[in-house]
Amino acid sequence: MKIQKHPFPCFEIYPVDSDTLTAWVQISKTHRELWRIRLKKIEGGELDTVEGMKGRDILAALIRDKSEFHAHFFGNEDELDLHGRHVGDIEFEDGSRIVSALMAFGHHWVRLRNGTEIKNT
């Protein structure tokens, strides 16, 4: 995946589930789009499970804790998954990224390109 040299600023970030969020993304100086963003290479469970609800709550708390920082989308703006979501990560101005923070917390796990999942033990 090609990473953009100048990532897109993001505003009003909200969790959808444990590994997807919505955000207004600044495409140009005068144009913003509301994107659904699938966090790259991470899984947190489906919403109809206890695991998924906990994952969404953790993602929501992370976003809330970083709400005072500017955020940018990192990823290829042309890459969409099978559900039409953009695939990438969000970096805050303090240098932290959502995917790394979720993995460090320990609830979420890795999903490889071939669909294999590697859970934290």
Phi and psi restraints in degrees (range 20) as a CNS / XPLOR table:
assign (resid 1 and name C) (resid 2 and name N)
       (resid 2 and name CA) (resid 2 and name C) 1.0 -81.9 20.0 2
assign (resid 2 and name N) (resid 2 and name CA)
       (resid 2 and name C) (resid 3 and name N) 1.0 122.9 20.0 2
assign (resid 2 and name C) (resid 3 and name N)
       (resid 3 and name CA) (resid 3 and name C) 1.0 -90.0 20.0 2
assign (resid 3 and name N) (resid 3 and name CA)
       (resid 3 and name C) (resid 4 and name N) 1.0 135.6 20.0 2
assign (resid 3 and name C) (resid 4 and name N)
       (resid 4 and name CA) (resid 4 and name C) 1.0 -71.4 20.0 2
assign (resid 4 and name N) (resid 4 and name CA)
       (resid 4 and name C) (resid 5 and name N) 1.0 141.2 20.0 2
assign (resid 4 and name C) (resid 5 and name N)
       (resid 5 and name CA) (resid 5 and name C) 1.0 -71.2 20.0 2
assign (resid 5 and name N) (resid 5 and name CA)
       (resid 5 and name C) (resid 6 and name N) 1.0 -34.7 20.0 2
assign (resid 5 and name C) (resid 6 and name N)
       (resid 6 and name CA) (resid 6 and name C) 1.0 -121.1 20.0 2
assign (resid 6 and name N) (resid 6 and name CA)
       (resid 6 and name C) (resid 7 and name N) 1.0 91.6 20.0 2
assign (resid 6 and name C) (resid 7 and name N)
       (resid 7 and name CA) (resid 7 and name C) 1.0 -63.4 20.0 2
assign (resid 7 and name N) (resid 7 and name CA)
       (resid 7 and name C) (resid 8 and name N) 1.0 159.1 20.0 2
assign (resid 7 and name C) (resid 8 and name N)
       (resid 8 and name CA) (resid 8 and name C) 1.0 -84.2 20.0 2
assign (resid 8 and name N) (resid 8 and name CA)
       (resid 8 and name C) (resid 9 and name N) 1.0 130.7 20.0 2
assign (resid 8 and name C) (resid 9 and name N)
       (resid 9 and name CA) (resid 9 and name C) 1.0 -62.1 20.0 2
assign (resid 9 and name N) (resid 9 and name CA)
       (resid 9 and name C) (resid 10 and name N) 1.0 143.9 20.0 2
assign (resid 9 and name C) (resid 10 and name N)
       (resid 10 and name CA) (resid 10 and name C) 1.0 -122.4 20.0 2
assign (resid 10 and name N) (resid 10 and name CA)
       (resid 10 and name C) (resid 11 and name N) 1.0 147.8 20.0 2
assign (resid 10 and name C) (resid 11 and name N)
       (resid 11 and name CA) (resid 11 and name C) 1.0 -137.7 20.0 2
assign (resid 11 and name N) (resid 11 and name CA)
       (resid 11 and name C) (resid 12 and name N) 1.0 156.0 20.0 2
assign (resid 11 and name C) (resid 12 and name N)
       (resid 12 and name CA) (resid 12 and name C) 1.0 48.7 20.0 2
assign (resid 12 and name N) (resid 12 and name CA)
       (resid 12 and name C) (resid 13 and name N) 1.0 66.1 20.0 2
assign (resid 12 and name C) (resid 13 and name N)
       (resid 13 and name CA) (resid 13 and name C) 1.0 -89.1 20.0 2
assign (resid 13 and name N) (resid 13 and name CA)
       (resid 13 and name C) (resid 14 and name N) 1.0 128.2 20.0 2
assign (resid 13 and name C) (resid 14 and name N)
       (resid 14 and name CA) (resid 14 and name C) 1.0 -135.6 20.0 2
assign (resid 14 and name N) (resid 14 and name CA)
       (resid 14 and name C) (resid 15 and name N) 1.0 140.8 20.0 2
assign (resid 14 and name C) (resid 15 and name N)
       (resid 15 and name CA) (resid 15 and name C) 1.0 -74.3 20.0 2
assign (resid 15 and name N) (resid 15 and name CA)
       (resid 15 and name C) (resid 16 and name N) 1.0 143.2 20.0 2
assign (resid 15 and name C) (resid 16 and name N)
       (resid 16 and name CA) (resid 16 and name C) 1.0 -100.3 20.0 2
assign (resid 16 and name N) (resid 16 and name CA)
       (resid 16 and name C) (resid 17 and name N) 1.0 -49.4 20.0 2
assign (resid 16 and name C) (resid 17 and name N)
       (resid 17 and name CA) (resid 17 and name C) 1.0 -146.3 20.0 2
assign (resid 17 and name N) (resid 17 and name CA)
       (resid 17 and name C) (resid 18 and name N) 1.0 -157.0 20.0 2
assign (resid 17 and name C) (resid 18 and name N)
       (resid 18 and name CA) (resid 18 and name C) 1.0 -74.5 20.0 2
assign (resid 18 and name N) (resid 18 and name CA)
       (resid 18 and name C) (resid 19 and name N) 1.0 -16.4 20.0 2
assign (resid 18 and name C) (resid 19 and name N)
       (resid 19 and name CA) (resid 19 and name C) 1.0 -137.9 20.0 2
assign (resid 19 and name N) (resid 19 and name CA)
       (resid 19 and name C) (resid 20 and name N) 1.0 16.4 20.0 2
assign (resid 19 and name C) (resid 20 and name N)
       (resid 20 and name CA) (resid 20 and name C) 1.0 -136.4 20.0 2
assign (resid 20 and name N) (resid 20 and name CA)
       (resid 20 and name C) (resid 21 and name N) 1.0 143.5 20.0 2
assign (resid 20 and name C) (resid 21 and name N)
       (resid 21 and name CA) (resid 21 and name C) 1.0 -140.9 20.0 2
assign (resid 21 and name N) (resid 21 and name CA)
       (resid 21 and name C) (resid 22 and name N) 1.0 167.3 20.0 2
assign (resid 21 and name C) (resid 22 and name N)
       (resid 22 and name CA) (resid 22 and name C) 1.0 -115.5 20.0 2
assign (resid 22 and name N) (resid 22 and name CA)
       (resid 22 and name C) (resid 23 and name N) 1.0 149.4 20.0 2
assign (resid 22 and name C) (resid 23 and name N)
       (resid 23 and name CA) (resid 23 and name C) 1.0 -158.3 20.0 2
assign (resid 23 and name N) (resid 23 and name CA)
       (resid 23 and name C) (resid 24 and name N) 1.0 145.8 20.0 2
assign (resid 23 and name C) (resid 24 and name N)
       (resid 24 and name CA) (resid 24 and name C) 1.0 -79.8 20.0 2
assign (resid 24 and name N) (resid 24 and name CA)
       (resid 24 and name C) (resid 25 and name N) 1.0 125.6 20.0 2
assign (resid 24 and name C) (resid 25 and name N)
       (resid 25 and name CA) (resid 25 and name C) 1.0 -116.1 20.0 2
assign (resid 25 and name N) (resid 25 and name CA)
       (resid 25 and name C) (resid 26 and name N) 1.0 127.4 20.0 2
assign (resid 25 and name C) (resid 26 and name N)
       (resid 26 and name CA) (resid 26 and name C) 1.0 -79.4 20.0 2
assign (resid 26 and name N) (resid 26 and name CA)
       (resid 26 and name C) (resid 27 and name N) 1.0 107.3 20.0 2
assign (resid 26 and name C) (resid 27 and name N)
       (resid 27 and name CA) (resid 27 and name C) 1.0 -82.8 20.0 2
assign (resid 27 and name N) (resid 27 and name CA)
       (resid 27 and name C) (resid 28 and name N) 1.0 -39.2 20.0 2
assign (resid 27 and name C) (resid 28 and name N)
       (resid 28 and name CA) (resid 28 and name C) 1.0 -146.7 20.0 2
assign (resid 28 and name N) (resid 28 and name CA)
       (resid 28 and name C) (resid 29 and name N) 1.0 -176.9 20.0 2
assign (resid 28 and name C) (resid 29 and name N)
       (resid 29 and name CA) (resid 29 and name C) 1.0 -59.8 20.0 2
assign (resid 29 and name N) (resid 29 and name CA)
       (resid 29 and name C) (resid 30 and name N) 1.0 -29.0 20.0 2
assign (resid 29 and name C) (resid 30 and name N)
       (resid 30 and name CA) (resid 30 and name C) 1.0 -117.8 20.0 2
assign (resid 30 and name N) (resid 30 and name CA)
       (resid 30 and name C) (resid 31 and name N) 1.0 6.0 20.0 2
assign (resid 30 and name C) (resid 31 and name N)
       (resid 31 and name CA) (resid 31 and name C) 1.0 -134.6 20.0 2
assign (resid 31 and name N) (resid 31 and name CA)
       (resid 31 and name C) (resid 32 and name N) 1.0 126.4 20.0 2
assign (resid 31 and name C) (resid 32 and name N)
       (resid 32 and name CA) (resid 32 and name C) 1.0 -121.0 20.0 2
assign (resid 32 and name N) (resid 32 and name CA)
       (resid 32 and name C) (resid 33 and name N) 1.0 147.6 20.0 2
assign (resid 32 and name C) (resid 33 and name N)
       (resid 33 and name CA) (resid 33 and name C) 1.0 -129.7 20.0 2
assign (resid 33 and name N) (resid 33 and name CA)
       (resid 33 and name C) (resid 34 and name N) 1.0 145.4 20.0 2
assign (resid 33 and name C) (resid 34 and name N)
       (resid 34 and name CA) (resid 34 and name C) 1.0 -86.3 20.0 2
assign (resid 34 and name N) (resid 34 and name CA)
       (resid 34 and name C) (resid 35 and name N) 1.0 115.6 20.0 2
assign (resid 34 and name C) (resid 35 and name N)
       (resid 35 and name CA) (resid 35 and name C) 1.0 -110.7 20.0 2
assign (resid 35 and name N) (resid 35 and name CA)
       (resid 35 and name C) (resid 36 and name N) 1.0 144.7 20.0 2
assign (resid 35 and name C) (resid 36 and name N)
       (resid 36 and name CA) (resid 36 and name C) 1.0 -94.4 20.0 2
assign (resid 36 and name N) (resid 36 and name CA)
       (resid 36 and name C) (resid 37 and name N) 1.0 126.0 20.0 2
assign (resid 36 and name C) (resid 37 and name N)
       (resid 37 and name CA) (resid 37 and name C) 1.0 -118.1 20.0 2
assign (resid 37 and name N) (resid 37 and name CA)
       (resid 37 and name C) (resid 38 and name N) 1.0 121.3 20.0 2
assign (resid 37 and name C) (resid 38 and name N)
       (resid 38 and name CA) (resid 38 and name C) 1.0 -89.1 20.0 2
assign (resid 38 and name N) (resid 38 and name CA)
       (resid 38 and name C) (resid 39 and name N) 1.0 119.8 20.0 2
assign (resid 38 and name C) (resid 39 and name N)
       (resid 39 and name CA) (resid 39 and name C) 1.0 -67.1 20.0 2
assign (resid 39 and name N) (resid 39 and name CA)
       (resid 39 and name C) (resid 40 and name N) 1.0 130.3 20.0 2
assign (resid 39 and name C) (resid 40 and name N)
       (resid 40 and name CA) (resid 40 and name C) 1.0 -70.1 20.0 2
assign (resid 40 and name N) (resid 40 and name CA)
       (resid 40 and name C) (resid 41 and name N) 1.0 131.1 20.0 2
assign (resid 40 and name C) (resid 41 and name N)
       (resid 41 and name CA) (resid 41 and name C) 1.0 60.4 20.0 2
assign (resid 41 and name N) (resid 41 and name CA)
       (resid 41 and name C) (resid 42 and name N) 1.0 32.2 20.0 2
assign (resid 41 and name C) (resid 42 and name N)
       (resid 42 and name CA) (resid 42 and name C) 1.0 -137.8 20.0 2
assign (resid 42 and name N) (resid 42 and name CA)
       (resid 42 and name C) (resid 43 and name N) 1.0 150.7 20.0 2
assign (resid 42 and name C) (resid 43 and name N)
       (resid 43 and name CA) (resid 43 and name C) 1.0 -137.8 20.0 2
assign (resid 43 and name N) (resid 43 and name CA)
       (resid 43 and name C) (resid 44 and name N) 1.0 143.9 20.0 2
assign (resid 43 and name C) (resid 44 and name N)
       (resid 44 and name CA) (resid 44 and name C) 1.0 -136.6 20.0 2
assign (resid 44 and name N) (resid 44 and name CA)
       (resid 44 and name C) (resid 45 and name N) 1.0 8.8 20.0 2
assign (resid 44 and name C) (resid 45 and name N)
       (resid 45 and name CA) (resid 45 and name C) 1.0 97.7 20.0 2
assign (resid 45 and name N) (resid 45 and name CA)
       (resid 45 and name C) (resid 46 and name N) 1.0 157.5 20.0 2
assign (resid 45 and name C) (resid 46 and name N)
       (resid 46 and name CA) (resid 46 and name C) 1.0 -83.4 20.0 2
assign (resid 46 and name N) (resid 46 and name CA)
       (resid 46 and name C) (resid 47 and name N) 1.0 151.5 20.0 2
assign (resid 46 and name C) (resid 47 and name N)
       (resid 47 and name CA) (resid 47 and name C) 1.0 -62.0 20.0 2
assign (resid 47 and name N) (resid 47 and name CA)
       (resid 47 and name C) (resid 48 and name N) 1.0 -24.7 20.0 2
assign (resid 47 and name C) (resid 48 and name N)
       (resid 48 and name CA) (resid 48 and name C) 1.0 -83.1 20.0 2
assign (resid 48 and name N) (resid 48 and name CA)
       (resid 48 and name C) (resid 49 and name N) 1.0 12.3 20.0 2
assign (resid 48 and name C) (resid 49 and name N)
       (resid 49 and name CA) (resid 49 and name C) 1.0 -121.1 20.0 2
assign (resid 49 and name N) (resid 49 and name CA)
       (resid 49 and name C) (resid 50 and name N) 1.0 158.4 20.0 2
assign (resid 49 and name C) (resid 50 and name N)
       (resid 50 and name CA) (resid 50 and name C) 1.0 -60.4 20.0 2
assign (resid 50 and name N) (resid 50 and name CA)
       (resid 50 and name C) (resid 51 and name N) 1.0 -41.6 20.0 2
assign (resid 50 and name C) (resid 51 and name N)
       (resid 51 and name CA) (resid 51 and name C) 1.0 -58.4 20.0 2
assign (resid 51 and name N) (resid 51 and name CA)
       (resid 51 and name C) (resid 52 and name N) 1.0 -44.9 20.0 2
assign (resid 51 and name C) (resid 52 and name N)
       (resid 52 and name CA) (resid 52 and name C) 1.0 -66.8 20.0 2
assign (resid 52 and name N) (resid 52 and name CA)
       (resid 52 and name C) (resid 53 and name N) 1.0 -40.3 20.0 2
assign (resid 52 and name C) (resid 53 and name N)
       (resid 53 and name CA) (resid 53 and name C) 1.0 -64.9 20.0 2
assign (resid 53 and name N) (resid 53 and name CA)
       (resid 53 and name C) (resid 54 and name N) 1.0 -41.6 20.0 2
assign (resid 53 and name C) (resid 54 and name N)
       (resid 54 and name CA) (resid 54 and name C) 1.0 -64.4 20.0 2
assign (resid 54 and name N) (resid 54 and name CA)
       (resid 54 and name C) (resid 55 and name N) 1.0 -41.8 20.0 2
assign (resid 54 and name C) (resid 55 and name N)
       (resid 55 and name CA) (resid 55 and name C) 1.0 -60.9 20.0 2
assign (resid 55 and name N) (resid 55 and name CA)
       (resid 55 and name C) (resid 56 and name N) 1.0 -41.4 20.0 2
assign (resid 55 and name C) (resid 56 and name N)
       (resid 56 and name CA) (resid 56 and name C) 1.0 -65.2 20.0 2
assign (resid 56 and name N) (resid 56 and name CA)
       (resid 56 and name C) (resid 57 and name N) 1.0 -40.6 20.0 2
assign (resid 56 and name C) (resid 57 and name N)
       (resid 57 and name CA) (resid 57 and name C) 1.0 -63.2 20.0 2
assign (resid 57 and name N) (resid 57 and name CA)
       (resid 57 and name C) (resid 58 and name N) 1.0 -39.3 20.0 2
assign (resid 57 and name C) (resid 58 and name N)
       (resid 58 and name CA) (resid 58 and name C) 1.0 -65.8 20.0 2
assign (resid 58 and name N) (resid 58 and name CA)
       (resid 58 and name C) (resid 59 and name N) 1.0 -43.9 20.0 2
assign (resid 58 and name C) (resid 59 and name N)
       (resid 59 and name CA) (resid 59 and name C) 1.0 -61.9 20.0 2
assign (resid 59 and name N) (resid 59 and name CA)
       (resid 59 and name C) (resid 60 and name N) 1.0 -43.2 20.0 2
assign (resid 59 and name C) (resid 60 and name N)
       (resid 60 and name CA) (resid 60 and name C) 1.0 -61.7 20.0 2
assign (resid 60 and name N) (resid 60 and name CA)
       (resid 60 and name C) (resid 61 and name N) 1.0 -42.3 20.0 2
assign (resid 60 and name C) (resid 61 and name N)
       (resid 61 and name CA) (resid 61 and name C) 1.0 -65.1 20.0 2
assign (resid 61 and name N) (resid 61 and name CA)
       (resid 61 and name C) (resid 62 and name N) 1.0 -40.0 20.0 2
assign (resid 61 and name C) (resid 62 and name N)
       (resid 62 and name CA) (resid 62 and name C) 1.0 -62.3 20.0 2
assign (resid 62 and name N) (resid 62 and name CA)
       (resid 62 and name C) (resid 63 and name N) 1.0 -47.0 20.0 2
assign (resid 62 and name C) (resid 63 and name N)
       (resid 63 and name CA) (resid 63 and name C) 1.0 -62.0 20.0 2
assign (resid 63 and name N) (resid 63 and name CA)
       (resid 63 and name C) (resid 64 and name N) 1.0 -43.5 20.0 2
assign (resid 63 and name C) (resid 64 and name N)
       (resid 64 and name CA) (resid 64 and name C) 1.0 -62.0 20.0 2
assign (resid 64 and name N) (resid 64 and name CA)
       (resid 64 and name C) (resid 65 and name N) 1.0 -42.4 20.0 2
assign (resid 64 and name C) (resid 65 and name N)
       (resid 65 and name CA) (resid 65 and name C) 1.0 -66.4 20.0 2
assign (resid 65 and name N) (resid 65 and name CA)
       (resid 65 and name C) (resid 66 and name N) 1.0 -25.3 20.0 2
assign (resid 65 and name C) (resid 66 and name N)
       (resid 66 and name CA) (resid 66 and name C) 1.0 -102.9 20.0 2
assign (resid 66 and name N) (resid 66 and name CA)
       (resid 66 and name C) (resid 67 and name N) 1.0 8.9 20.0 2
assign (resid 66 and name C) (resid 67 and name N)
       (resid 67 and name CA) (resid 67 and name C) 1.0 -62.2 20.0 2
assign (resid 67 and name N) (resid 67 and name CA)
       (resid 67 and name C) (resid 68 and name N) 1.0 -22.2 20.0 2
assign (resid 67 and name C) (resid 68 and name N)
       (resid 68 and name CA) (resid 68 and name C) 1.0 -81.4 20.0 2
assign (resid 68 and name N) (resid 68 and name CA)
       (resid 68 and name C) (resid 69 and name N) 1.0 -10.0 20.0 2
assign (resid 68 and name C) (resid 69 and name N)
       (resid 69 and name CA) (resid 69 and name C) 1.0 -95.2 20.0 2
assign (resid 69 and name N) (resid 69 and name CA)
       (resid 69 and name C) (resid 70 and name N) 1.0 149.3 20.0 2
assign (resid 69 and name C) (resid 70 and name N)
       (resid 70 and name CA) (resid 70 and name C) 1.0 -69.4 20.0 2
assign (resid 70 and name N) (resid 70 and name CA)
       (resid 70 and name C) (resid 71 and name N) 1.0 150.0 20.0 2
assign (resid 70 and name C) (resid 71 and name N)
       (resid 71 and name CA) (resid 71 and name C) 1.0 -130.8 20.0 2
assign (resid 71 and name N) (resid 71 and name CA)
       (resid 71 and name C) (resid 72 and name N) 1.0 153.1 20.0 2
assign (resid 71 and name C) (resid 72 and name N)
       (resid 72 and name CA) (resid 72 and name C) 1.0 -136.2 20.0 2
assign (resid 72 and name N) (resid 72 and name CA)
       (resid 72 and name C) (resid 73 and name N) 1.0 144.0 20.0 2
assign (resid 72 and name C) (resid 73 and name N)
       (resid 73 and name CA) (resid 73 and name C) 1.0 -82.3 20.0 2
assign (resid 73 and name N) (resid 73 and name CA)
       (resid 73 and name C) (resid 74 and name N) 1.0 131.5 20.0 2
assign (resid 73 and name C) (resid 74 and name N)
       (resid 74 and name CA) (resid 74 and name C) 1.0 -115.6 20.0 2
assign (resid 74 and name N) (resid 74 and name CA)
       (resid 74 and name C) (resid 75 and name N) 1.0 119.1 20.0 2
assign (resid 74 and name C) (resid 75 and name N)
       (resid 75 and name CA) (resid 75 and name C) 1.0 159.0 20.0 2
assign (resid 75 and name N) (resid 75 and name CA)
       (resid 75 and name C) (resid 76 and name N) 1.0 -178.1 20.0 2
assign (resid 75 and name C) (resid 76 and name N)
       (resid 76 and name CA) (resid 76 and name C) 1.0 -91.1 20.0 2
assign (resid 76 and name N) (resid 76 and name CA)
       (resid 76 and name C) (resid 77 and name N) 1.0 117.9 20.0 2
assign (resid 76 and name C) (resid 77 and name N)
       (resid 77 and name CA) (resid 77 and name C) 1.0 -64.6 20.0 2
assign (resid 77 and name N) (resid 77 and name CA)
       (resid 77 and name C) (resid 78 and name N) 1.0 -16.4 20.0 2
assign (resid 77 and name C) (resid 78 and name N)
       (resid 78 and name CA) (resid 78 and name C) 1.0 -93.3 20.0 2
assign (resid 78 and name N) (resid 78 and name CA)
       (resid 78 and name C) (resid 79 and name N) 1.0 -8.7 20.0 2
assign (resid 78 and name C) (resid 79 and name N)
       (resid 79 and name CA) (resid 79 and name C) 1.0 -87.3 20.0 2
assign (resid 79 and name N) (resid 79 and name CA)
       (resid 79 and name C) (resid 80 and name N) 1.0 118.9 20.0 2
assign (resid 79 and name C) (resid 80 and name N)
       (resid 80 and name CA) (resid 80 and name C) 1.0 -120.9 20.0 2
assign (resid 80 and name N) (resid 80 and name CA)
       (resid 80 and name C) (resid 81 and name N) 1.0 148.3 20.0 2
assign (resid 80 and name C) (resid 81 and name N)
       (resid 81 and name CA) (resid 81 and name C) 1.0 -85.9 20.0 2
assign (resid 81 and name N) (resid 81 and name CA)
       (resid 81 and name C) (resid 82 and name N) 1.0 -174.6 20.0 2
assign (resid 81 and name C) (resid 82 and name N)
       (resid 82 and name CA) (resid 82 and name C) 1.0 -62.3 20.0 2
assign (resid 82 and name N) (resid 82 and name CA)
       (resid 82 and name C) (resid 83 and name N) 1.0 -20.2 20.0 2
assign (resid 82 and name C) (resid 83 and name N)
       (resid 83 and name CA) (resid 83 and name C) 1.0 -100.4 20.0 2
assign (resid 83 and name N) (resid 83 and name CA)
       (resid 83 and name C) (resid 84 and name N) 1.0 10.3 20.0 2
assign (resid 83 and name C) (resid 84 and name N)
       (resid 84 and name CA) (resid 84 and name C) 1.0 78.7 20.0 2
assign (resid 84 and name N) (resid 84 and name CA)
       (resid 84 and name C) (resid 85 and name N) 1.0 15.2 20.0 2
assign (resid 84 and name C) (resid 85 and name N)
       (resid 85 and name CA) (resid 85 and name C) 1.0 -91.5 20.0 2
assign (resid 85 and name N) (resid 85 and name CA)
       (resid 85 and name C) (resid 86 and name N) 1.0 146.2 20.0 2
assign (resid 85 and name C) (resid 86 and name N)
       (resid 86 and name CA) (resid 86 and name C) 1.0 -71.2 20.0 2
assign (resid 86 and name N) (resid 86 and name CA)
       (resid 86 and name C) (resid 87 and name N) 1.0 148.2 20.0 2
assign (resid 86 and name C) (resid 87 and name N)
       (resid 87 and name CA) (resid 87 and name C) 1.0 -116.3 20.0 2
assign (resid 87 and name N) (resid 87 and name CA)
       (resid 87 and name C) (resid 88 and name N) 1.0 127.0 20.0 2
assign (resid 87 and name C) (resid 88 and name N)
       (resid 88 and name CA) (resid 88 and name C) 1.0 172.8 20.0 2
assign (resid 88 and name N) (resid 88 and name CA)
       (resid 88 and name C) (resid 89 and name N) 1.0 -152.2 20.0 2
assign (resid 88 and name C) (resid 89 and name N)
       (resid 89 and name CA) (resid 89 and name C) 1.0 -141.6 20.0 2
assign (resid 89 and name N) (resid 89 and name CA)
       (resid 89 and name C) (resid 90 and name N) 1.0 164.5 20.0 2
assign (resid 89 and name C) (resid 90 and name N)
       (resid 90 and name CA) (resid 90 and name C) 1.0 -116.4 20.0 2
assign (resid 90 and name N) (resid 90 and name CA)
       (resid 90 and name C) (resid 91 and name N) 1.0 129.0 20.0 2
assign (resid 90 and name C) (resid 91 and name N)
       (resid 91 and name CA) (resid 91 and name C) 1.0 -112.2 20.0 2
assign (resid 91 and name N) (resid 91 and name CA)
       (resid 91 and name C) (resid 92 and name N) 1.0 135.7 20.0 2
assign (resid 91 and name C) (resid 92 and name N)
       (resid 92 and name CA) (resid 92 and name C) 1.0 -94.7 20.0 2
assign (resid 92 and name N) (resid 92 and name CA)
       (resid 92 and name C) (resid 93 and name N) 1.0 161.5 20.0 2
assign (resid 92 and name C) (resid 93 and name N)
       (resid 93 and name CA) (resid 93 and name C) 1.0 -64.0 20.0 2
assign (resid 93 and name N) (resid 93 and name CA)
       (resid 93 and name C) (resid 94 and name N) 1.0 -16.4 20.0 2
assign (resid 93 and name C) (resid 94 and name N)
       (resid 94 and name CA) (resid 94 and name C) 1.0 -81.8 20.0 2
assign (resid 94 and name N) (resid 94 and name CA)
       (resid 94 and name C) (resid 95 and name N) 1.0 1.8 20.0 2
assign (resid 94 and name C) (resid 95 and name N)
       (resid 95 and name CA) (resid 95 and name C) 1.0 93.6 20.0 2
assign (resid 95 and name N) (resid 95 and name CA)
       (resid 95 and name C) (resid 96 and name N) 1.0 -7.6 20.0 2
assign (resid 95 and name C) (resid 96 and name N)
       (resid 96 and name CA) (resid 96 and name C) 1.0 -81.5 20.0 2
assign (resid 96 and name N) (resid 96 and name CA)
       (resid 96 and name C) (resid 97 and name N) 1.0 149.7 20.0 2
assign (resid 96 and name C) (resid 97 and name N)
       (resid 97 and name CA) (resid 97 and name C) 1.0 -119.9 20.0 2
assign (resid 97 and name N) (resid 97 and name CA)
       (resid 97 and name C) (resid 98 and name N) 1.0 148.7 20.0 2
assign (resid 97 and name C) (resid 98 and name N)
       (resid 98 and name CA) (resid 98 and name C) 1.0 -61.7 20.0 2
assign (resid 98 and name N) (resid 98 and name CA)
       (resid 98 and name C) (resid 99 and name N) 1.0 -48.9 20.0 2
assign (resid 98 and name C) (resid 99 and name N)
       (resid 99 and name CA) (resid 99 and name C) 1.0 -59.9 20.0 2
assign (resid 99 and name N) (resid 99 and name CA)
       (resid 99 and name C) (resid 100 and name N) 1.0 -46.0 20.0 2
assign (resid 99 and name C) (resid 100 and name N)
       (resid 100 and name CA) (resid 100 and name C) 1.0 -62.1 20.0 2
assign (resid 100 and name N) (resid 100 and name CA)
       (resid 100 and name C) (resid 101 and name N) 1.0 -41.8 20.0 2
assign (resid 100 and name C) (resid 101 and name N)
       (resid 101 and name CA) (resid 101 and name C) 1.0 -65.2 20.0 2
assign (resid 101 and name N) (resid 101 and name CA)
       (resid 101 and name C) (resid 102 and name N) 1.0 -41.3 20.0 2
assign (resid 101 and name C) (resid 102 and name N)
       (resid 102 and name CA) (resid 102 and name C) 1.0 -65.4 20.0 2
assign (resid 102 and name N) (resid 102 and name CA)
       (resid 102 and name C) (resid 103 and name N) 1.0 -41.1 20.0 2
assign (resid 102 and name C) (resid 103 and name N)
       (resid 103 and name CA) (resid 103 and name C) 1.0 -65.3 20.0 2
assign (resid 103 and name N) (resid 103 and name CA)
       (resid 103 and name C) (resid 104 and name N) 1.0 -39.6 20.0 2
assign (resid 103 and name C) (resid 104 and name N)
       (resid 104 and name CA) (resid 104 and name C) 1.0 -66.2 20.0 2
assign (resid 104 and name N) (resid 104 and name CA)
       (resid 104 and name C) (resid 105 and name N) 1.0 -32.4 20.0 2
assign (resid 104 and name C) (resid 105 and name N)
       (resid 105 and name CA) (resid 105 and name C) 1.0 -64.4 20.0 2
assign (resid 105 and name N) (resid 105 and name CA)
       (resid 105 and name C) (resid 106 and name N) 1.0 -34.5 20.0 2
assign (resid 105 and name C) (resid 106 and name N)
       (resid 106 and name CA) (resid 106 and name C) 1.0 103.8 20.0 2
assign (resid 106 and name N) (resid 106 and name CA)
       (resid 106 and name C) (resid 107 and name N) 1.0 -8.0 20.0 2
assign (resid 106 and name C) (resid 107 and name N)
       (resid 107 and name CA) (resid 107 and name C) 1.0 -84.0 20.0 2
assign (resid 107 and name N) (resid 107 and name CA)
       (resid 107 and name C) (resid 108 and name N) 1.0 -42.4 20.0 2
assign (resid 107 and name C) (resid 108 and name N)
       (resid 108 and name CA) (resid 108 and name C) 1.0 -78.5 20.0 2
assign (resid 108 and name N) (resid 108 and name CA)
       (resid 108 and name C) (resid 109 and name N) 1.0 161.6 20.0 2
assign (resid 108 and name C) (resid 109 and name N)
       (resid 109 and name CA) (resid 109 and name C) 1.0 -136.7 20.0 2
assign (resid 109 and name N) (resid 109 and name CA)
       (resid 109 and name C) (resid 110 and name N) 1.0 171.2 20.0 2
assign (resid 109 and name C) (resid 110 and name N)
       (resid 110 and name CA) (resid 110 and name C) 1.0 -85.7 20.0 2
assign (resid 110 and name N) (resid 110 and name CA)
       (resid 110 and name C) (resid 111 and name N) 1.0 138.8 20.0 2
assign (resid 110 and name C) (resid 111 and name N)
       (resid 111 and name CA) (resid 111 and name C) 1.0 -121.3 20.0 2
assign (resid 111 and name N) (resid 111 and name CA)
       (resid 111 and name C) (resid 112 and name N) 1.0 119.5 20.0 2
assign (resid 111 and name C) (resid 112 and name N)
       (resid 112 and name CA) (resid 112 and name C) 1.0 -80.0 20.0 2
assign (resid 112 and name N) (resid 112 and name CA)
       (resid 112 and name C) (resid 113 and name N) 1.0 165.0 20.0 2
assign (resid 112 and name C) (resid 113 and name N)
       (resid 113 and name CA) (resid 113 and name C) 1.0 -57.3 20.0 2
assign (resid 113 and name N) (resid 113 and name CA)
       (resid 113 and name C) (resid 114 and name N) 1.0 -31.4 20.0 2
assign (resid 113 and name C) (resid 114 and name N)
       (resid 114 and name CA) (resid 114 and name C) 1.0 -83.0 20.0 2
assign (resid 114 and name N) (resid 114 and name CA)
       (resid 114 and name C) (resid 115 and name N) 1.0 3.0 20.0 2
assign (resid 114 and name C) (resid 115 and name N)
       (resid 115 and name CA) (resid 115 and name C) 1.0 94.7 20.0 2
assign (resid 115 and name N) (resid 115 and name CA)
       (resid 115 and name C) (resid 116 and name N) 1.0 -9.0 20.0 2
assign (resid 115 and name C) (resid 116 and name N)
       (resid 116 and name CA) (resid 116 and name C) 1.0 -65.3 20.0 2
assign (resid 116 and name N) (resid 116 and name CA)
       (resid 116 and name C) (resid 117 and name N) 1.0 135.3 20.0 2
assign (resid 116 and name C) (resid 117 and name N)
       (resid 117 and name CA) (resid 117 and name C) 1.0 -109.5 20.0 2
assign (resid 117 and name N) (resid 117 and name CA)
       (resid 117 and name C) (resid 118 and name N) 1.0 136.7 20.0 2
assign (resid 117 and name C) (resid 118 and name N)
       (resid 118 and name CA) (resid 118 and name C) 1.0 -117.2 20.0 2
assign (resid 118 and name N) (resid 118 and name CA)
       (resid 118 and name C) (resid 119 and name N) 1.0 103.3 20.0 2
assign (resid 118 and name C) (resid 119 and name N)
       (resid 119 and name CA) (resid 119 and name C) 1.0 -82.8 20.0 2
assign (resid 119 and name N) (resid 119 and name CA)
       (resid 119 and name C) (resid 120 and name N) 1.0 150.5 20.0 2
assign (resid 119 and name C) (resid 120 and name N)
       (resid 120 and name CA) (resid 120 and name C) 1.0 -69.9 20.0 2
assign (resid 120 and name N) (resid 120 and name CA)
       (resid 120 and name C) (resid 121 and name N) 1.0 141.9 20.0 2
